[in-house]
Amino acid sequence: MKHISVIELMYYSDGEALLVEMEKPTSYQEATGYVEWTKAMDKEIQSIEKNKTWKLCQLTVGHRPIGLKWVSKLKKYSDGEVVKHKAKLVAKGYVQKKGVDFDEVFAPVARLDTVRLILAMAANRGWQVHHLDVKLAFLRGELEEEVYVKQPEGYEVKGKENHVLRLSKALYGLRRAPRAWNLRLDRCLKKLKFKRCASEQAVYIRGEGKNAIILGVYVDDLIVIGEDSAEIGEFKR
């Protein structure tokens, strides 16, 4: 946290002083007065709409919309210099009810012992190790159930403020978001001829011998090992 002297605080309004001390806005209203945070929120909305996450509609009888909130984050260098302002639109998934808004939520994650084993195998055999971080992973999960959210504050469609958004893909904060992402990843890996390990649900294997590729899944991070660089390169593409 940046330390501000009493003299410096005199040059800020009450709201500005609070934001300087806290560094991150806690609400949409606090963020709107600052260009960096406004741009970050605009970028998040653009990414969500480009991903075709939702569709504006009227609320179906028997359902209730889930609220949304803005979560702000500062990306910094080790010396404290701000690199990037990030804003995420998060669903208030804690109000969801099982059997109504979601069903299964479990998503397998590789154990740390499994990750160590994969790395040990690569070291022992002289294999290459690659790490992949899937951007916006949870936003790629496809929803099967009927889920509605309120329009995000500040981005309501004019003339249709009473409409809601039906989700076709997950948002951060939804109870089923990790499960939806994992199911989509599982389908994609199987299309690439990977087979899930029977004893470790977060590990996939493709090929044998020199052409073998072993892949471990840890939420939205993938660790990939193999001997043949061409095989791994093809997978990464």
N, C-alpha and C positions, 0 to 999 in steps of 0.2 A: 504494500500500500504506500502511495506517495505521501510524504509528510509535508504538511502545509503549515506555515507559521501563522500566528494570529494577525500579523500585519498583512500577509498575503491574502488571508480570508476576507479582510476588509474591502478588497477590490471585487469581491464576488457578491452576487445576490444570495439570498438564503438558499434558493434551489440550486444555484450553481456551486455554492460552497459544499453543499451536501453531496453533490455528484462528484466533485473533485476528491472529497474524502473517501467516498465509496468506490470511485472509479467506474463502476458499472451501474446503469440505471436498473431499477427494480420493477419498472412498469413502462407501458407504452407512452404514457403521458410524460414521464421523466425523459424518455429517449428522444421525443420529437423535437426538442429544442436544439439538438446537436446533429450536425451534418453527418458525422461518421456513423452514428448509430442509425440514423434514418436510411442511409445508403445500405447499411448491413441488413436492415429489415426488408428493404425493397429487393435486395438480392435474394434473400431467403424466399420471399413470395414468388419471385420469378422462377427460382429453381423448382419450387413445389408445383407451380402451374405448368412448367415445361415437362415435368415428370408425369403430368396428367393424374395427379393425386386425388383430385376431387371434382365434383360437378354440382353446380348451384341448382337447388330444387326446393320444393316445399316439403315440410316435415310430414312423414307418413304417420298415420294414426297409430298410437301404441308405442311410439318411440320418443325418446327425448334426446336433444342434442348435447354433446359433450363440450364443455368450455375449453378455450385455448388460452395460453399465456405466452408471453415473450420471455425468453431466458437469454441474458447477455453474457458474453465471455470475451476477455481480452487475451490475445496471444502475444507473448512477450519474449524478448531475448533474455539471456541469463542476467544481463545487467539492468533489467527492468524496463528497457525501451519497448514501447508498444509497436508490434508488428502489424497486427490486424484486429479490427473490431468484428466480432461474430455475433449474430443474433439467430436464435433458433426458435421456431414456433413449436411449442410443446402442448400436447393434449393432456387434459386433466383426467388421466386414465383411472385414477383412484375412485371415480364415481361409477365406473362400469360395473355391471352385474353379470356374473357368470350365467350362461344360458340365454342371455338377452343380447348383450353387446359383444360377447366373446365366448369361446369354448376352451380349447386347449391352449396353454401358454408355454409349455415346456419346450426348450430348445437346447439340444446337446452342445456342450462346450468341452473342448479338450482339457484334460487335467494337466497340471503343471508337470507331473511325472511323465505324462505322455509326450509333452513338448520336449522335455529333457531327453527322453528316449529317441525321439526323431532326430534331434541334434547330435546325439551320441552316435547314431547309425551313420549319419552323414560324415562325421569326423572319422569314424572307423573305416569307412569305405572310400573316403576321399571324394564324396559327392558334393555337388553344388548345393548351396542353401539360398533360397530366395524368400523374401517377405513381401506380402501384398496386403495393402490396406484398402478395403473397398469403401470408396467415398459414398456418403449418403446411403449406407447399406440398409438401414431400417426403413428408409423411404421407398425402397425397391420391393418390399414385401407386398404381395397382393392379398387383399382381404376377401374372404368368402362371405362373411356375415354382413348384415345391414348395419352400418355405423354412420351416424350423423354428427357433425360438429358445428358449432356456431361460427359465423364469419369472424375472422380475426379483427380485432379492434384497429380502426384506422384504415381498413381495407374492405369495408362493406361496399357492396354494389349499390350505387345510387338508384333509388326507386324500388329496391328489393331488399331493404334492410331486414325485413322479417323472414326472408328465406334462410335456409341452412345449406350446408355442404355435405353431400354424401361422399364418403371416402371409398375409392376403389383400391387405393394403396395405403400403407400404414404411415403414421406420423410418430415422431418421438413421443413417448409418454403413454402410448396405448398399451394395454395389457398384453395384447397379442402381437405386437410389433416384432419382438425377437423370434417368435415362432414363425410368423409369416415370412420373414427374411430367410430363416433357415430352410423352410420348405422350398422356396424359390431357388436357393443355392443348391439344394439337394437335387432338384430337377435338372438344373443346368449342368451339374457335374456328371450326372448319369447320362445326359445326352452326349457328353464328352467321353463316355465309356469308362468312367470311374466307378468303382464298386466300394460301397461302404463297408468298413471293417465290422464284423459281427460282434467282436468283444469291446470295441471302442467306437461309439456312434459318431464321434467327431473326427474320425480319420478315414480317408479315402485312398484307394490304391488303383493304379492303372498300369497295365503291362507287367512284364517279367524281365528278370536279368538286367542287361544293360539298358533296356528301354523302360524300366520301371520308374514310376513317379509316385511318391508318397506325399499326401497333402493332409495337414492338420488344420482344423477350424477352431478359432477362438473368437467368437462373436463376429466381428467384421474384419478380423485379421486372419490371413492365411499364411501358413508356413509350408513351403514346397521344397522337397529335396529330390535329387535324381542324379544319375551319372551322365546322361546324354543331354548336353546343353541345347541341342536342336529340339528335343522333345519338350523340354521346359519352356523354351522360347515360343514354341507353337502354342502351348497351353496359355501362356501369359497374353498372347495376342487375342 
